[in-house]
């Protein structure tokens, strides 16, 4: 029970055990110790570690997927970046043309997920893409919704360029 209360120094433990034997505890000593530790700790340390992970994530970079769309070869490129504050952004490119910005970009360990949507030639579409990054490949699925009809497809883009 004493260690769960956050006492870090043996002297505080000794005082606490002595107080327990007399039936009272003065928590002011523990609070002072906790405040001192909190003042010396870097309040952004956890955020920095999370941002560093995103900035060095194997999911960052330029990815390419080549596929057949009704007899036409299409090459989609997905650019995934981490901003200065660690926020994740991206865009879907076809050739040199930006089709749309990626939404809800998430990296959790080796898993990448995002959404893209738009209207092309009068057809409204949405893609929910997710997969596991392994080296220069992603093995995942794409849930595609076109005019309120959904279907799942394998999604396996290859890395074109490593991100930073």
C-alpha positions in Angstrom: 0.0 0.0 0.0 2.8 2.4 0.9 4.6 2.1 -2.4 1.4 2.6 -4.4 1.1 6.0 -2.8 4.2 7.2 -4.5 6.8 7.3 -1.7 10.2 7.3 -3.4 12.7 7.6 -0.6 13.4 5.1 2.2 13.2 7.8 4.8 9.6 8.6 3.8 8.8 4.9 3.9 10.2 4.6 7.4 8.2 7.6 8.6 5.1 6.2 7.0 5.5 2.8 8.5 6.1 4.4 11.9 2.9 6.5 11.4 0.9 3.4 10.5 2.0 1.7 13.7 0.5 4.6 15.7 -2.6 4.8 13.5 -2.0 8.1 11.7 -0.1 9.2 8.5 1.0 12.6 7.6 0.7 12.7 3.8 2.3 16.2 3.5 5.8 14.7 3.3 4.7 12.5 0.4 3.0 15.4 -1.3 6.1 17.6 -1.0 8.2 14.8 -2.5 5.7 14.3 -5.4 5.6 18.1 -6.1 9.4 18.3 -6.2 9.6 15.3 -8.6 6.8 16.9 -10.8 8.7 20.2 -11.0 11.9 18.6 -12.2 10.2 16.3 -14.7 9.8 17.5 -18.3 6.1 18.0 -18.8 6.4 17.4 -22.6 8.6 14.3 -22.3 5.7 11.9 -23.2 4.6 14.0 -26.1 8.2 14.3 -27.5 8.5 10.5 -27.4 5.2 10.0 -29.2 6.2 12.7 -31.8 9.6 11.1 -32.3 8.0 7.8 -33.0 5.7 9.4 -35.6 8.6 11.3 -37.2 10.6 8.1 -37.5 7.8 5.8 -38.4 8.3 3.3 -41.2 4.9 4.3 -42.6 6.1 7.8 -43.6 7.0 8.4 -47.2 5.6 8.0 -50.7 3.7 4.8 -51.5 2.5 3.6 -54.9 -0.2 1.2 -56.0 -0.7 0.1 -59.6 -4.0 -1.4 -60.5 -6.4 -2.0 -63.4 -9.6 0.1 -63.5 -11.9 -1.1 -66.2 -9.1 -1.9 -68.6 -7.0 1.2 -67.8 -3.8 1.0 -65.7 -3.9 3.4 -62.9 -1.1 4.4 -60.5 -2.1 5.9 -57.2 0.5 7.5 -54.9 0.0 8.1 -51.2 2.2 10.6 -49.6 2.3 10.4 -45.8 4.2 13.0 -43.7 4.6 14.1 -40.1 4.4 17.9 -39.6 6.6 20.0 -37.3 4.3 19.3 -34.3 4.0 15.6 -35.1 0.6 15.8 -36.8 0.1 13.4 -39.6 -0.9 14.6 -43.1 -1.1 13.1 -46.5 -2.4 13.3 -50.0 -3.5 11.0 -52.8 -1.8 11.7 -56.2 -2.5 10.3 -59.6 0.4 11.2 -61.9 1.5 14.7 -60.8 -2.1 15.7 -59.9 -3.3 15.8 -56.3 -6.7 14.0 -56.2 -7.5 14.7 -52.5 -6.0 15.2 -49.1 -5.9 12.2 -46.8 -8.0 12.3 -43.7 -7.8 10.6 -40.3 -4.2 9.6 -40.9 -3.1 7.3 -38.0 0.1 5.4 -37.3 0.0 2.9 -34.4 3.2 0.9 -34.3 3.5 -0.8 -37.7 -0.1 -0.1 -38.7 -1.2 2.7 -41.0 -4.7 3.8 -41.7 -6.4 6.8 -43.4 -9.4 7.8 -45.5 -9.7 9.6 -48.8 -12.8 10.8 -50.5 -14.0 12.8 -53.5 -16.0 13.0 -56.7 -14.5 11.9 -60.0 -16.4 12.3 -63.2 -19.6 12.7 -61.3 -19.0 9.6 -59.2 -18.8 10.1 -55.4 -16.3 7.7 -53.7 -14.7 7.1 -50.4 -11.8 4.8 -49.5 -10.9 3.6 -46.0 -7.4 2.2 -46.2 -5.5 0.3 -43.5 -2.6 -2.1 -43.4 0.5 -3.3 -41.7 3.9 -1.9 -42.9 6.6 -4.5 -43.4 9.8 -2.9 -44.9 8.9 -1.3 -48.3 5.4 -2.9 -48.5 2.1 -2.5 -46.9 -0.3 -5.5 -46.6 -3.8 -4.3 -46.0 -7.3 -3.8 -47.2 -9.2 -1.0 -48.9 -12.9 -0.5 -48.2 -14.2 1.3 -51.2 -17.6 3.0 -51.3 -18.9 4.2 -54.7 -22.4 5.7 -54.9 -23.5 4.1 -51.6 -22.2 0.6 -52.6 -19.2 -0.8 -50.6 -16.7 -3.5 -51.3 -13.4 -4.7 -49.8 -10.2 -5.1 -51.8 -6.7 -6.1 -51.0 -4.5 -3.0 -50.7 -0.7 -3.6 -51.1 1.2 -0.5 -52.1 5.0 -0.4 -52.4 7.3 2.3 -51.1 8.7 4.7 -53.7 10.5 7.0 -51.2 11.3 6.9 -47.5 9.8 9.6 -45.4 11.4 11.7 -42.7 
